């Protein structure tokens, strides 16, 4: 009944935590409000690829889609976004969506080249394939969260550098445990980078941190190297401050 009261002119809808809204609700919403530009579906555990497909097919002005915690979202969700969606997304949050595949994420990325904010926090399907698609397609990306991307390698950072290294201001690589100093050398070329989390990456060393400092000492304001135990000064704030004089926040994860 509440959904029936939605006006056709609605542009923004927040259904965060509305776990009773499933695929049929998504069908109803997308039929009633085809001009939706912004929809929040955080922790909507009943939503599956069917529901996301309804939204993708009918809401052709959609720019902002939050599927964070939608554990029922599958690869079909993103295939619908890729093949039938608006192609206008600037914001996409896929936090904690275990049913996705790297192929489907890459397809959604390529279909939405205007993305400026992309959250993949704790989404296990993030691979080099995904980051290659991001680098090839998202040249205006500013916010990227890859926390928990334990499958990505230095190849991913190289791909990001080629495509969106000039635009990224916020990058989380927390627990991206395969990365090495090669990635820090590449990150040193990211001229606008203000936020960087390297939390828990044990392959990084003093050499790599020095290279990062050479390129990003005057842009970084937030830097987390906690748990990077092969960086000798990872707990020495004074030493870190000498390398990165503008940083005011050293702890992202508590």
FENTARA-V712392 format. One line per field, one symbol per residue. psi: psi as a letter, one per 20 degrees, with the letter a starting at -180 (. if undefined). A space follows every 10 residues. Layout:
BEGIN
psi=???
END
This chain:
BEGIN
psi=hhhhipqhip hppokpjmii obhhghgggh ghmijphppp kpkniipahg ghgggghhnj jphooojpjn iipahhghhg hghiahjjpi ppokplnijr rhghghghgh imijpipook pkoijpahgg hghghhhmij phppokpjmi iqahhghggg hhgjhihphp opkpkmiiqa hhhhhghiin hjohpppjpj oiiqrhghhg hghhhjhjhp hppojpimij ohkiinhggh hhhmhipipi ogp.
END
